[in-house]
Amino acid sequence: MMNDLQERCRDAADRCAAACVQCASACIAEHHVAEMEKCIRLDADCAAICRLLSDALARDSEFATDYAELCARLCGRCADECSQHAAAHCQACSDACRACAEACRAIV
């Protein structure tokens, strides 16, 4: 059974994964898609670790804190990259990533 911090982390990870997928999809549609390559790749990595963490928390995995530590790092990198782009989807992704990184750090 998850405690409140774990539940908040799982919710943040789920929101972050969705924001990353939306950001990557929108970046692909940009006219300057080549300039968005790093953003798209980080979005994909971040969404993947967020989903993994969410699942690990749901099943009370003994590795959940390990995933949370990596998730915090990836979310931070993704947030930094997305914050460099003016597009609304990148800014929303950056915000979701920062919130997830904070929630992850709270359970590590």
C-alpha positions, 0 to 999 in steps of 0.5 A: 500500500502506497503512502501519501508521498508515494501516491503524489509521486505516482500521480506526478509521474503519470502527469509527466509521462503524458506531458512528455508524450504530448510535447514530443508529438508537438515537437515532431510537427514543428517546422524546425523539427531538426532543432527539436531532436534533443527535446524529443529524445529526452521526452521519450526517455523521461516518459518511459522512466515515469511510466516505469516508476508509476508501475513500480510504485503501484506494485510496491517494488523494492526498486521504486526508490532506485527508479525515483532517483533516476526519474528525478535526474531525467526529469531535471534534464528534460525540464532544462531542455524544454525550458529553452524552447518558447513553445507552450507544449515545451513549457508545460512539459518543463513544468510537469518534469520539475514537479515530478522531479520534486516528488521523486526527490521526496521519496528517495 
